[in-house]
Amino acid sequence: MKLLTLIEIEIKKILPWLLILFAGLTALSTGLFFRSISRVNEEDVLSFLREGTVEEFVELNGQFTLTQIFDTNAALFLLYFAVGFFIVLLGLYLWYKEWFGQSKRIYMLLSLQGNRFSIVLSKLIVILCSILTYCGVILLNVFIGSALLNFIMPEGIVADNLIHGLLSQSELFGFLLPLTLGDFLYRLAFIVLMFGIITVFVFLDRSKRIFGFILGGIYGIANIALFIYTQTLFLFVDERFFVDWGFVLGMNLLSYGISYWLLHKKVSI
């Protein structure tokens, strides 16, 4: 079966989940932004403006930024983080469920003509597309938050370039979204590695049963242990770059090499 057809199948499977998840995220995020901005406006701004002016407030406190709202609202950060983490887990779970659930559709796909590894690639591509969509939805919600800040606060209180300020000044936002191209690529490579590790586990289990289950578990634990070890090393910035990328690229090559071999040589229909 063609790769594009497999991708279409996977998108149809995960799309209802994502629509519900992103709609809920946007609704909750908008509510949290509105409540937080309204509270700050009532308690800090309007109470001051009953006796003072906007110019006096700005001189004493500076203009409000989106960073102040976001970094003081732990619920917003936890909401965005939980949704991102759930998307990754959802993709891995659906891949795992293909093999261990009651449905035998995966074996039907394996019986079709074409490169078996296209099934793996289609799953991986859809997971990465879901993560990229998540990043876009987060930015959309940040834009909504900036619009609410400008709408609720009195004129002259809010700073310019709210979104740029959030991306460059926030202490928390960088944990949610990569702020540099290098960080963006590294996080994507790490997600690819997570998928590769669980794929090795699945294929070992399907080809070797109990013995394969044990080997797959050992392989996953070894990856985790190696990653933790690399993070405990005392390194300079350039050395940290090569160690982190060396681990991710090296284990990706190993994981997908093992997966390719197992899928074509050991996994039977």
N, C-alpha and C positions, 0 to 999 in steps of 0.2 A: 504494500500500500504506500502511496506517495506521502512524503513528509507533510505537505500542506494539508492533505486530507486528515491526517492524524492530528495536526495542530487544531484544525477546525473542530474535530471531535472533542478534544480536551477543553477548548474554549467553551463549548456548549455545556460541558459538564461543570466547569467551575464558575461560569458567569453568574448564575443565580446567587451563589454564595457571595460573590464579590459585590453584586448590586445591593444586596441586603446589608452587607458589612459597610460599604462606603456610604450608603444612604443614612444608616444609623450613626456612623462616625460624624458625618456632616451635621446632622441634627443635634447630636450631643455637643459637638465642638462649638457650634453657633450659640447654643444655650449657655455653655460655660463662659464663652467670650462675653456674651451679653451680660450675664450676672456679675462677672468680675469687673467689667468696665463700669457698669451701673453703680456697683458698690463703691469703687474708687471715686467716681464722679460725685456721689452723694456725700461720702465721708470726708474726702479731701478737697475737692475742687469747689463744689457749691457752698460748702460751709465757710470756706475762705472768702468766696466772692460775695457773701452777704455783707461783708465789711470792707473788703479790698477790691482791687481791680485785677484784670487778667495780666496786665503788665507787671504788677507787683508779685503776683503768684509765680509767673515765669522767672522773674528776677531771683526770687527766693528758692524755688524748687526746680527750675528748668522745665522744659517742655516734656510732655508725656510721650513715651515711645511704646511700641508694641513689645519690645523686649521686657520692659517693666511688668507688663500684664502677663506675658507668657511665663517668665521665670519665677513669678510669685504665685503661679497657679499650678500646683503639682498635679491636679486632676487632669489638666490638658495634656501634660507630658505623659502621664501614665496611660491616658486614653490612646494617644497616638502610638505609643510604644507597644501597648497590648495588641492593637489591631495589626501592626506590622509583624509582631511575633506570631500572631494567630495565622496570618496569611502563609508564612513559611511553614508552620506546623500543618496547616491544611493541605498544602501541596505535597508535603512528605507523607501525610496520612493517606491521601487519595492514591498515591503511588503504591504505598504499602498495601492498602486495601484491595488494589487490583489483583494481587496475588494471593491474599489470605482471606478474602471475603467469599461469599457464596457464589458470586458471579464468575463464570468461566470465560468472559469476553477477552481477557488478555491472551488466553491460549488460542482463541480464534484468530486474533490478530497475528500471533506468532506463526500460525499455519498459512497465512497469506504469502504470496510471492513478494519479494523485495528484501531490502536490508533490514534485518531484525532490529538493528541499533537505532533505526528511525523512531521506534516506539519510545526509546529512552530520550532521544533528542527532542521529540515533540513535547514530552512531559516537562523537560528542563526549560524549553523555550517559553512555554505557557507560564511556568513559575516565575521566570525572569520578567516576563511581560506584566504579570500581576504585581510584582514588586515595583516596577517602573510606574504602573498606574497608581499604586499606593503613594509614591512620591508626588505625583501630579495632584492627587486628591489632598494631600497634606498642604501643598502650596496653595491650592484653591481655598482651603479652610483658613490659611493664614491671610489670604487676600480678603476673605469675608471678615476676619477679625479686624483687619486694618480699616475696612469700610465702616464697621460698627464703632470703632474708636473715633473716627472722624465725625460720625453722625451723632454720637451721644455726647462727646465732650464739647464744651463751648469753643467757639472760634478763637484761634490763637494759642490754645493750650497744647495742641498736638504738634509733634515735630514732623518734618518732612521725611520722605524716603523711609517709611516705616518698615517695609519688608526688607530692604537692603540693610537697615539697621539691625533687624532681628537676625539676619543671616550672619552678620559680621560681629555682633556684640553678645548674643545670647550664650550663656554658659551651658544650656541644656539642649538647644536645638541641634547642635552638632552630633548628639547621640542618636537623633532620629534620622536625619538626612545627611549624607556626605556633603561637605561644603567645598571640596576641591575635587578636581577630576581624578587625581590619584586615589583619594579616599573612596570615591564612587566606584572606581574599577576594582579596588581591593575588596570592597564589601560584596560586589557582585561575584567576584571570584570565590569569596568565602561561602556564599550561598550555593554556588555551583559545587563546591567541595562537600557541603552538607548533603546535597542531593546525591553526589557520587558515593559517599560513604554508605548511605542507606541503600543505594542500589547494589553495592557490593554485598551488603548484608542479605538483601532479598535474594539475589542470584545464588549466593552460597547456600542459603537455606533451601531454595528450590532444587538445587542440584545435588546437595549432599545431606539434606534433611537434618537430623539431630546433630550430626558432626558439623554440617555446614552452619547451623544455627550458632554453635559454639565458636566456630572460626569467625563468623561474621561479627559476633559480639566482641571477640578479642581484637579484631581489626578496628572496630569503632572505638573501643577503649584505648587502643594504642595511639590512634589519631588524637584523641582528647589529651592523653598524657603527653604526647610529643608537643602539642600546641601549648599546653600549660608550661612545659619545660622551656620552650622558646621565649615565653613571656616573662619568665623569671630571670633571664639572662641580663646582666648589666652591660648595655651596649650604647655606643654613640648613635646619633640620629641616622647617619648613613648606613651604619651596620645594622640597625634595627630594620631599615627599609629592605635590605637584602635578605635578612633572616626571615622576615614576615612573608615577603613575596616568594622566597625560596621554598618555604614550607607549603604555602597555598598552591603554587604551581607544581611543585614536586608531587604532592599528595593527590592533586587533581589528575596528573598524568598517570600515576599509579592506580588510582581508583577507577578511572574510566578504561584504562588498559585491562585491568582485572575484569571489569564488568563486560567489556567487549568479548574477551576470551570465554568467560563463563556463559554468556548468552549464546554464543555461536557453537561452543564445544560441549557444554555440560547441561544446559537447561533444555529439558525435553518437553514435548507437548503432551 
